[in-house]
Amino acid sequence: MATTFYAQASANRRNSFLLVLVVVGLLATLGFLIGFAWSGQAWGGVGWLGIFGLVAIVMAIGSYLAGDRLVLTVSGAREVTEADRPQLVNVVREIALAAGIPAPRVYLIEDSAPNAFATGRDPRHASIAVTTGLLDKLDREELQGVIGHELSHVRNYDIRYALLVGVLVGTIALLADFFLRATFWGGVGRRSDSKGGGGLQALAFALALVLAILAPIFARLVQLAVSRQREYLADASSIELTRNPYGLERALAKVGADRDVLEAANRATQHLYFANPIKKWEERSRGLFSTHPPIAERINRLRELTGEQPLAAGDTAGLTGLE
């Protein structure tokens, strides 16, 4: 049964919001338990939560103001104009017009692997970067699908979403590491004992210890789930802008089957790309969770929009390199 891109977009926005609430709740719970275990008082829990809240705010401001420039520099991207790449700039402008946002600055990465990413803090301060491989290997309709996907990230404020979740997850990791180190060196235990803590404080300490070990892992998994939901949302939004699911479907198939390695990508930037640039068979993929949904699943969701049958098992064999 065919669905609509509006229904897909609505579901993905709702799922993303709920996942962010989970991370916020996890941070609040961990901060309060650690503060209570440290002080034996409820106000201590609130106080420590406030301290790490300030840390999160400082981290967010730094990322908000300078994150996009850092990503472009690390990726080796250079700005291009219409005179340099007329088709690319024209496609970016027409999709930006359809999205109702200012045309972003356009950058090029000299790499044969087909991929792209968008960055920036809002639609007025956005940039899009594509690889030379994307321009060489995709036709105009396929390029429109990819650009529509990336500008949907800009219009949907996915950069802010990624920033928010990343800062929250980073704060949880800092908080957990602080508590575990303090516990290892005996700081928390001595303070608890000296206050005579009682059963409630001992329980809070035990819960905080368990949560400090598990929370960073769980928060990272939630972060990846948010990233995957926003990818689905950008796919659906791209169809809204281009009114052409077939161009994006073909682009996904080509990028998914491509074997070239994107050297400019790394673990810190992989979540920004149109498709995961770190492939399963690479050395640098070890120990990584997937930041993107499977290519085949993304294609099948596009096929739902047109009422087509999902990919057969044999058709997905060449699309697993980027998952």
PEZIFEN-V564069 format. One record per pair of residues at least 24 apart in sequence whose ideal C-beta (glycine too) atoms are under 10 Angstrom apart, sorted by the first residue. I is the first residue (numbers start at 0). J is the second residue. Records with the same first field share a line. If there is no record, write none. Layout:
I->J + J
This chain:
0->303 + 306
1->302 + 303 + 304 + 305 + 306 + 307
2->235 + 300 + 303 + 304 + 305 + 306
3->235 + 238 + 239 + 303 + 304
4->232 + 234 + 235 + 236 + 237 + 238 + 239 + 240 + 242 + 244 + 300 + 301 + 303 + 304
5->235 + 236 + 238 + 239
6->235 + 303 + 304
7->231 + 232 + 234 + 235 + 236 + 238 + 239 + 300 + 301 + 303 + 304
8->151 + 155 + 231 + 232 + 233 + 234 + 235 + 236 + 238 + 239
9->232 + 235
10->228 + 231 + 232 + 235
11->155 + 227 + 228 + 229 + 230 + 231 + 232 + 233 + 234 + 235 + 236 + 300
12->155 + 160 + 228 + 229 + 232 + 235
13->228
14->224 + 225 + 227 + 228 + 229 + 231 + 232
15->155 + 157 + 160 + 164 + 224 + 225 + 226 + 227 + 228 + 229 + 231 + 232
16->160 + 225 + 228
17->221 + 224 + 225 + 228
18->160 + 164 + 220 + 221 + 222 + 223 + 224 + 225 + 226 + 227 + 228 + 229
19->160 + 163 + 164 + 167 + 221 + 222 + 225
20->221
21->167 + 217 + 218 + 221 + 224 + 225
22->163 + 164 + 166 + 167 + 168 + 170 + 171 + 214 + 217 + 218 + 219 + 221 + 222 + 224 + 225
23->163 + 164 + 167
25->167 + 168 + 171 + 210 + 213 + 214 + 215 + 217 + 218 + 221
26->51 + 52 + 55 + 166 + 167 + 168 + 170 + 171 + 174 + 214 + 218
27->51 + 52
28->206 + 207 + 210 + 214
29->170 + 171 + 174 + 175 + 178 + 206 + 207 + 210 + 211 + 213 + 214 + 215 + 218
30->170 + 171 + 174 + 178 + 207
31->203 + 207
32->178 + 202 + 203 + 204 + 205 + 206 + 207 + 208 + 209 + 210 + 211 + 214
33->174 + 175 + 177 + 178 + 179 + 181 + 182 + 187 + 203 + 204 + 206 + 207 + 208 + 210 + 211
34->174 + 178 + 203 + 207
35->191 + 196 + 199 + 200 + 202 + 203 + 204 + 206 + 207
36->178 + 181 + 182 + 187 + 188 + 190 + 191 + 196 + 200 + 201 + 202 + 203 + 204 + 205 + 206 + 207 + 208 + 211
37->178 + 181 + 186 + 187 + 190 + 191 + 194 + 200 + 203 + 204 + 207
38->190 + 191 + 194 + 196 + 200 + 203
39->190 + 191 + 193 + 194 + 195 + 196 + 197 + 199 + 200 + 201 + 203 + 204
40->194 + 200
43->200 + 203
44->203 + 207
47->174 + 177 + 178
48->174
50->174 + 177
51->170 + 171 + 173 + 174 + 177
52->170
53->170
54->166 + 169 + 170 + 173 + 174 + 177
55->163 + 166 + 167 + 169 + 170 + 171 + 173 + 174
56->166 + 170
57->166
58->162 + 165 + 166 + 167 + 169 + 170 + 173
59->159 + 162 + 163 + 165 + 166 + 167 + 169 + 170
60->166
61->166
62->120 + 158 + 161 + 162 + 163 + 165 + 166 + 169
63->120 + 121 + 124 + 158 + 159 + 162 + 163 + 166
64->120 + 124
65->120
66->118 + 119 + 120 + 158 + 161 + 162 + 165
67->104 + 117 + 118 + 119 + 120 + 124 + 125 + 126 + 158 + 271
68->118 + 119 + 126
69->118 + 267 + 268
70->116 + 118 + 119 + 126 + 128 + 158 + 267 + 268 + 271
71->104 + 106 + 108 + 116 + 118 + 119 + 126 + 128 + 268
73->263 + 264 + 265 + 267 + 268
74->106 + 108 + 110 + 116 + 118 + 128 + 130 + 261 + 262 + 263 + 264 + 265 + 268 + 271 + 272 + 276
75->106 + 107 + 108 + 109 + 110 + 128 + 262 + 263
76->104 + 105 + 106 + 107 + 108 + 109 + 116 + 118 + 126 + 127 + 128 + 129 + 130 + 263
77->106 + 107 + 108 + 109 + 128
78->104 + 105 + 106 + 107 + 126 + 128
79->104 + 105 + 106 + 107 + 128 + 129
80->104 + 105
81->105
83->107
84->129 + 131 + 134
86->134 + 139 + 142
87->127 + 129 + 133 + 134 + 142 + 146
89->139
90->129 + 134 + 139 + 140 + 142 + 143 + 145 + 146 + 147 + 150 + 241
91->127 + 129 + 142 + 143 + 146 + 149 + 150
92->146
93->143 + 146 + 147 + 240 + 241
94->127 + 142 + 143 + 144 + 145 + 146 + 147 + 148 + 149 + 150 + 151 + 154 + 237 + 240 + 241
95->122 + 125 + 127 + 146 + 147 + 150 + 153 + 154 + 240
96->240
97->143 + 147 + 150 + 154 + 239 + 240 + 241 + 242
98->122 + 146 + 147 + 150 + 151 + 153 + 154 + 155 + 236 + 237 + 239 + 240
99->154 + 240
100->125 + 150 + 151 + 153 + 154
101->125 + 153
102->127 + 150
103->127 + 128 + 146 + 149 + 150 + 153
104->128
105->129 + 146
107->131 + 133 + 134
108->132 + 133 + 261 + 262 + 263 + 264
109->262 + 263
110->259 + 260 + 261 + 262 + 263 + 264 + 276
111->135 + 136 + 257 + 259 + 260 + 261 + 262
112->136 + 254 + 257 + 258 + 259 + 260 + 261 + 262 + 263 + 264 + 272 + 274 + 276 + 278 + 321
113->137 + 141 + 142 + 145 + 250 + 253 + 254 + 255 + 256 + 257 + 259 + 261 + 273 + 274 + 276
114->145 + 254 + 257 + 259 + 261 + 263 + 264 + 269 + 271 + 272 + 273 + 274 + 275 + 276 + 321
115->142 + 145 + 146 + 148 + 149 + 250 + 254 + 271 + 272 + 273 + 274
116->149 + 152 + 264 + 268 + 269 + 270 + 271 + 272 + 273 + 276
117->146 + 148 + 149 + 150 + 151 + 152 + 153 + 154 + 157 + 158 + 233 + 271 + 272 + 273
118->149 + 152 + 153 + 158 + 161 + 268 + 271
119->152 + 153 + 158 + 159
120->156 + 158 + 159 + 162
121->153 + 156 + 158 + 159
122->150 + 153 + 154 + 155 + 156 + 158
123->153
124->153 + 158
125->149 + 150 + 152 + 153 + 154 + 158
126->153
127->152 + 153
128->263 + 271 + 272
129->273
130->259 + 261 + 263 + 264 + 272 + 273 + 276
132->254 + 257 + 259 + 261
133->250 + 253 + 254 + 257 + 273
136->250 + 253 + 254 + 257 + 259
137->246 + 249 + 250 + 253 + 254
138->246 + 249 + 250 + 253
139->246
140->241 + 243 + 245 + 246 + 247 + 249 + 250
141->243 + 245 + 246 + 247 + 248 + 249 + 250 + 251 + 252 + 253 + 254
142->246 + 250
143->237 + 240 + 241 + 243 + 246 + 247 + 250
144->234 + 237 + 238 + 240 + 241 + 243 + 244 + 245 + 246 + 247 + 248 + 249 + 250 + 251 + 273 + 301
145->237 + 246 + 247 + 250 + 251 + 253 + 254 + 273 + 274
146->237 + 240 + 241 + 247 + 250 + 273
147->233 + 234 + 236 + 237 + 238 + 239 + 240 + 241 + 242 + 243 + 246 + 247 + 250
148->230 + 232 + 233 + 234 + 235 + 236 + 237 + 238 + 240 + 241 + 247 + 250 + 251 + 273 + 274 + 297
149->233 + 237 + 271 + 272 + 273
150->233 + 236 + 237 + 240
151->229 + 230 + 232 + 233 + 234 + 235 + 236 + 237 + 238 + 239 + 240
152->229 + 230 + 232 + 233 + 236 + 237 + 271 + 273
153->233
154->233 + 236 + 239 + 240
155->229 + 232 + 233 + 235 + 236
156->229
157->225 + 226 + 228 + 229 + 230 + 232 + 233 + 236 + 271
158->229 + 271
160->225 + 226 + 228 + 229 + 232
161->222 + 225 + 226 + 229 + 270 + 271 + 290
163->225
164->218 + 221 + 222 + 223 + 224 + 225 + 226 + 229
165->222 + 225 + 226 + 267 + 270
167->218 + 221 + 222
168->214 + 215 + 217 + 218 + 219 + 220 + 221 + 222 + 223 + 225
169->215 + 218 + 222
170->218
171->210 + 211 + 214 + 215 + 216 + 217 + 218 + 219 + 221 + 222
172->211 + 214 + 215 + 216 + 218 + 219
173->215
174->207 + 210 + 211 + 214 + 215
175->207 + 208 + 210 + 211 + 212 + 213 + 214 + 215 + 216 + 218
176->211 + 215
177->211
178->204 + 207 + 208 + 210 + 211 + 212 + 214
179->207 + 208 + 211 + 212 + 215
180->211
181->211
182->207 + 208 + 211
216->288
219->288
220->288
222->270 + 288 + 290
223->270 + 287 + 288 + 289 + 290 + 291
224->288
225->270
226->269 + 270 + 271 + 275 + 288 + 289 + 290 + 291 + 292
227->270 + 289 + 290 + 291 + 292 + 293 + 296 + 297
228->292
229->270 + 291
230->270 + 272 + 273 + 274 + 275 + 290 + 291 + 292 + 296 + 297
231->291 + 292 + 296 + 297 + 300
233->273 + 297
234->273 + 292 + 297 + 298 + 300 + 301 + 304
235->300 + 301 + 303 + 304
237->301
238->300 + 301 + 304 + 305
244->298 + 300 + 301 + 302 + 303 + 304 + 305 + 307
245->301 + 302 + 305 + 307
247->273 + 297 + 298 + 301 + 304
248->297 + 298 + 299 + 300 + 301 + 302 + 304 + 305 + 307 + 310
249->298
250->274 + 298
251->294 + 295 + 297 + 298 + 301 + 318 + 321
252->294 + 295 + 297 + 298 + 310 + 314 + 317 + 318
253->318
254->294 + 318 + 320 + 321
255->293 + 294 + 295 + 297 + 298 + 315 + 317 + 318 + 319 + 320 + 321 + 322
256->294 + 316 + 317 + 318 + 319 + 320 + 321
257->317 + 320 + 321
258->317 + 320
261->321
266->290
272->321
273->321
274->318 + 320 + 321 + 322
275->320 + 321 + 322
276->321
277->321
278->319 + 320 + 321 + 322
279->319 + 320 + 321 + 322
280->319 + 320
281->320
284->321
289->321 + 322
291->321 + 322
292->322
293->318 + 319 + 321 + 322
294->318 + 319 + 320 + 321 + 322
295->319 + 322
296->322
